[in-house]
Amino acid sequence: MKARLRENFEAAVADGVFGVPTLAVGGELFWGEDAHDFAEAVLADPSLLDDPEFRRVTALPMAAVRGG
């Protein structure tokens, strides 16, 4: 069980997971309890990720980056 937990942890880190909860939808990560509604909206309409405002916000600099 411990080995399986470590494998899952390492896979999550490799996928860019940063905190809990993190949801993966179509290759995009949605982090935090407050992101669930947006993740559900993207499931219903993946084109939301192509919205110009979404692209602008995702291009902003990150405040924290996990060290590798």
C-alpha positions as a Python dict, from the first residue, in 0.01 Angstrom:
ca = {
    (1, 'M'): (0, 0, 0),
    (2, 'K'): (283, 238, 85),
    (3, 'A'): (448, 177, -255),
    (4, 'R'): (117, 243, -431),
    (5, 'L'): (72, 568, -239),
    (6, 'R'): (423, 680, -338),
    (7, 'E'): (356, 592, -705),
    (8, 'N'): (33, 792, -701),
    (9, 'F'): (207, 1086, -533),
    (10, 'E'): (490, 1085, -787),
    (11, 'A'): (243, 1064, -1076),
    (12, 'A'): (48, 1359, -935),
    (13, 'V'): (364, 1570, -900),
    (14, 'A'): (469, 1479, -1256),
    (15, 'D'): (126, 1590, -1381),
    (16, 'G'): (163, 1928, -1208),
    (17, 'V'): (-80, 1872, -922),
    (18, 'F'): (-37, 2147, -664),
    (19, 'G'): (-261, 2094, -363),
    (20, 'V'): (-580, 1915, -283),
    (21, 'P'): (-835, 1895, -428),
    (22, 'T'): (-708, 1900, -784),
    (23, 'L'): (-932, 1794, -1070),
    (24, 'A'): (-797, 1702, -1414),
    (25, 'V'): (-1034, 1780, -1701),
    (26, 'G'): (-916, 1741, -2060),
    (27, 'G'): (-552, 1788, -1966),
    (28, 'E'): (-622, 2102, -1761),
    (29, 'L'): (-586, 2111, -1383),
    (30, 'F'): (-842, 2279, -1161),
    (31, 'W'): (-712, 2339, -811),
    (32, 'G'): (-910, 2416, -499),
    (33, 'E'): (-1261, 2366, -369),
    (34, 'D'): (-1378, 2685, -541),
    (35, 'A'): (-1275, 2550, -886),
    (36, 'H'): (-1531, 2268, -895),
    (37, 'D'): (-1803, 2478, -1058),
    (38, 'F'): (-1565, 2593, -1331),
    (39, 'A'): (-1441, 2238, -1389),
    (40, 'E'): (-1802, 2122, -1430),
    (41, 'A'): (-1868, 2409, -1671),
    (42, 'V'): (-1565, 2305, -1880),
    (43, 'L'): (-1693, 1947, -1885),
    (44, 'A'): (-2019, 2079, -2029),
    (45, 'D'): (-1848, 2325, -2269),
    (46, 'P'): (-1474, 2271, -2331),
    (47, 'S'): (-1463, 2584, -2550),
    (48, 'L'): (-1463, 2790, -2228),
    (49, 'L'): (-1089, 2725, -2214),
    (50, 'D'): (-1050, 2908, -2546),
    (51, 'D'): (-1221, 3224, -2421),
    (52, 'P'): (-990, 3527, -2463),
    (53, 'E'): (-1029, 3630, -2098),
    (54, 'F'): (-940, 3280, -1979),
    (55, 'R'): (-630, 3280, -2201),
    (56, 'R'): (-530, 3625, -2068),
    (57, 'V'): (-561, 3511, -1708),
    (58, 'T'): (-371, 3188, -1766),
    (59, 'A'): (-84, 3390, -1917),
    (60, 'L'): (-36, 3591, -1595),
    (61, 'P'): (281, 3510, -1398),
    (62, 'M'): (253, 3239, -1132),
    (63, 'A'): (283, 3340, -770),
    (64, 'A'): (419, 3000, -667),
    (65, 'V'): (592, 2727, -863),
    (66, 'R'): (670, 2381, -726),
    (67, 'G'): (1043, 2311, -728),
    (68, 'G'): (1161, 2011, -923),
}
